[in-house]
Each structure stands twice: as structure tokens, then as C-alpha cells.
Amino acid sequence: MTKTVVDPRVERTRKVVLDAAAALLGEVGFGRTSIEAIAERSGVARSTIYRHWSDRVELLMAAVDCKIVPMSASDSGDLRDDLSALLGELAGRLGSPAMGPMLISLIAEAQRDPLMAAIRERFTSARLGRIRSIVESAAGRGELPSDVDADQMSEDLAAPLFFRAFIRLAPLDREFVEHHIDRCIEAHRR
């Protein structure tokens, strides 16, 4: 199998454009992030941008995918430790000055644009899926009841983080996350 060699200049250009697009998404939202604005911010010609992405939506989707990387899901064998690691990582991303505004914009635009709704769905499904796998593993080990509703527990764990970060605009500190995990585990053990 031959490995395709990519010119480092091309990779550098793509990174600069994606960084500029992600920054603009967080600052002005999806509706006002244009190819022209991205070209101006990145210093890359529009013609070069169109060589890499066929249109604005494709570029914005790439920027979101590039910046919203999958979260790691450990399986240490301990429910609380695994949830603490995963939800701590999620809290850090939601509270990040780079990610938070971009996600708020994505959520808002997903209400109007089916393509953005698909990106939002990919984002939420991936995160809930990782939480669900931890819950299911714990149920299999006997740390939770075998009939626990893994989907419901996953939403119960994730939703308050989004609410606190995007509605209350409150910090997602370690103490809040740990206390929330303990309450949720206790509630679902009953």
C-alpha cells in the first residue's frame, strides 16, 4: 500500500484556513462566516480556498469537524473514574473560549439549517455514545442495575453541563462536575 505524500505547504494552508473559519464561527456565527471573511482572516486567496473546499458549507463543516475532536473514553473498570475523566474533558471543551462560542453558534444555526443540524447531531451523538458505553460497561460489571436506561442516564449526565455552560454561563469547575456525577450515579442506582 502506497502512502500519499501531502505537500507540507498545502497542509499549512488548510490549517490556517480551518483555524480562521473556526475563529470566525465563534465570533460571528455560521450565518455571517463567509468565504470572503475567511480569506481575509487567513490571508489565503479565495481561489485557493475553493481548490480545497467546493463551497462554504463544506468548509464550515470541515472547520467544525477539525475543532470538535472526539473525546477519549477510558474503561478503567470504575464507573465514577471513567465518568470523571470523560465529563471533565467535556466540561473543559464546553468552557473553552475557542469551543464554547463555536458550539453555541452551531446549536443556533442547527435550528434553521439542515446541514448544520447534521453536524450538531454528529457532535451530540458521539458524546452521548461515549457516555453510554461507560454506563453500559458499568451495568455489565454490576456497578449499576442491569436494567439501567443507559440512554437516559447519558442525557442526565451531559445535559446539566450544556445548561450550565450555555444558559447560565456559569463555570464548569471540577467540583461541580464531580458533585453532579455523584448525584447522577446515586439516582440511577435506585
Summary of the structure (lengths in Angstrom):
residues: 190
radius of gyration: 19.3
end to end distance: 53.7
largest distance: 60.0
contacts: 552
relative contact order: 0.11
helix: 72%
strand: 0%
